[in-house]
Amino acid sequence: MRPRLASAPTPYLRLLTATQLAFNIGFYAVLPYLATHLGSGLGMAGWLVGLVLGLRTFSQQGLFVVGGALTDRYGPRPVVLVGCALRIAGFGWLAFAGSTATVIAAVLLIGFAAALFSPAVESEAAREAVRHERDTGAPRAHVLALFSAAGQAGAFLGPLLGSLLLLLGGGFRAACLAGALVFVGVLAGHARLMPRADRVREHAPEADRIPERALDAATRTDQPARSSWRAVFTNRAFLLLCLAYSSYLVAYNQLYLSLPVEVERATGSQAALGWLFALSSLLVVAAQLPLTRWSARRIAPRTALVTGLAVVAAGFAAVPLTPGGPGGLLPGAALVVLLTLGQMLLVPAARGLVPDLVEDRQLGLATGALSSVSGLAVLGGSAATGALLEAPAPVRWAVLAVVPLAGAGLAFTLPAGRGGKEAGPRAVAG
């Protein structure tokens, strides 16, 4: 047994975790207020607001596969730096965009920037978590939960920064420029601190490779890099994971589409929206690590994924069933709490399953593909869910609840994964 201090995160893991914190501060200073800016500020129809938000998600999540492939090819450092530069340009453009075409172009640039830097950072975090698990015995889920908690801390601070700027009269433009300024700092910091050496080319030791029976035949073959795409996209278990995760992202996107409508319906304004986002982030900061620690010890990753999706579905079902209560915010708060609890269960489980389903040299591509398939689903679903804003509330929330329930059904067909009682007493959650 190694000393307990050996399980502390390495300096590189600390850098990646701090990166996630900074990314989300800059991002969430702007995003929660985008729908209101598009609808009230620019006068866009509901379906067009939904389409623009879907395009943003698609240009980000849908193109993660590009960022993941570039990370596998060139290493994370150049991909992260270029992505940060594009995010700065996108926020600056959005601050002054006044027409539908220029808003869409700026939103696409903002999304594509994240499609570069996010898979680079996330795949590095997953790879380092596996290496840390191998070296210290600390479950990889703990590291990934810390990574998620840092992101949620940023998601807590970002809306507060945006709300402060709005209260001070700076408006949406000031929020965009503040987000750009945060990414200027991120770019400068990573140009100085991110390792220049490529850490992703090493193969895992033979003992840590995925059991042969768990891999698709195409994945097991020793093939050139261009064939990695075929190996990833013909891996049935991985594609099922992508579809299950897609149902979560479609549901999560409702925080930016349906939740603002619910808050305005209940209170007459969207002033409380930032506090609901803060509630979500505080829940993750306070509960992500203990919940993941419990999950890693008690249940397999597949069980965590299925349970998390079911909890997300319960969040949508709870909205029309929860009484308005103080300020009319209880239905929205119920949605936020249940969706956040489901997210805390399923996101580390889904990310931890990826290294079990693909080879190490395909991890960047697979991490990107996980989000790209989800982005395509959100693009297809955003205009439809935007149109649902005109439907009666019980119908809208019932339809939205079906989406994560379907994902839970798909997730139930996946391998159990490493960890929990279902994987054996010596296995580690992932």
C-alpha positions, 0 to 999 in steps of 0.5 A: 500500500502506498501512503495516503498522500500518494492519492492526492491529485498530481500537478497536471490534474490540478491544472486540468481541474483549474482549467475547467473552473475557469472555462465555466466562469467565462462561459456561464457569465453569458449563456444563462442570459442568451435566450432572454437577449435573443427573445426580448432584446432582439425580438426573435420568435421562440422557435428561432431562439430554440434553433439558435441555442441548438446551433450553439450546442451543435457547434460545440458538442456536435463538433467535439469529435473534431477537437478530439481527433485533433487532440489525438493527432497534435496533443492537447496544448495547441488545441486548447490555445487555439480554442481559447483564442476563438472563444475570445473572438466569439464573445467579442463578436456576440457582444456587438451582433445585432442581426440574426445572421451575425448572432448565429455566426458568433454563436457558432464560433463560440461553440466551435471554440469549445469543441476544440478545447473541451475534448482536449481537457476532458480526454486528458482528465480521463487519461490522467484519472486512469493513470492516477488510479493505476499508480495510487489505487484511488478510483478514477471516478473520484478524480472525474468527480473533482473535475466536474465539481470544479466545473460546477463551481465555475458554473456557480460563479459565472452566472453571478458575474453575469447577474452583477454586470446586468444589475450594474447596468452593463447589459448583455454586452458587458457580460460578453466582454467579461466572458472574453476577458476571462478567456484572455486570462485562461489563454495566457495562463495555459500558454505558460503552464500547459506542458509542451510535451505530448503526454497522450502517446503512451499505451497502457500497460498490458495488465490495464488493457480492456479485456479482449471480449469487451472490445469490438473486433474492429477496435482490437485490431492494430490499425492506422489513425484514420481507421480509428474513426471506424473502430470507434463508430462501429463499437456497438457498446460505445454507440449505445453509451453515446445515445444514452448520454444524448438523452441527458444532454437534450434534457440538460439543454432545457435549463436554457430553454424551458426553465427561463420560460417557467421562471418568467411564467411563475414570477413575471421576470427572469431575475431569479434565473441566476439564483436557480443556476447558483442552486444547481452549482452549489449542489454539485460543489457540496455533494458531487464528491461524496455522492460519487464516492458512495456510487463508486463503492456501492454500484456499477457505472451502468447502474449510476448512469441508469439511475441518473437518467431516471432522476432527470426524468423525475425532475421534468415530471415534477414541474407540473406536480409541484405547487407554486409556493413562495415566489412561484419558484418551487416547480423550477427549483424542483426541476433544477434539484432533480436534474442536478442530482441526476447529472451528478450520478450519470456524468462521471459514470458516463465519462468513466465508462469511455476508457473501458470501451475504447483503446487508449490511443482512441480516447480523444476521438471517443471523448469527442464523439460522445459529445458530438452524437449528443450535439446532433441530438440537441440540434434535432431536438432544440427547435422541436422543444422550442415549439413545445413552449406553446403547448400546455405545460403538462404536455410539454413536461411529460414529453420532456420526461420521456427523453431521459427515460428512453436513455435509461432504457438504452443505458441498461443494455450497456456492460456494467463497467468497472466498479461497485458490487456488480463488478466484483469486490476488487474492481474500481468504479469508472 
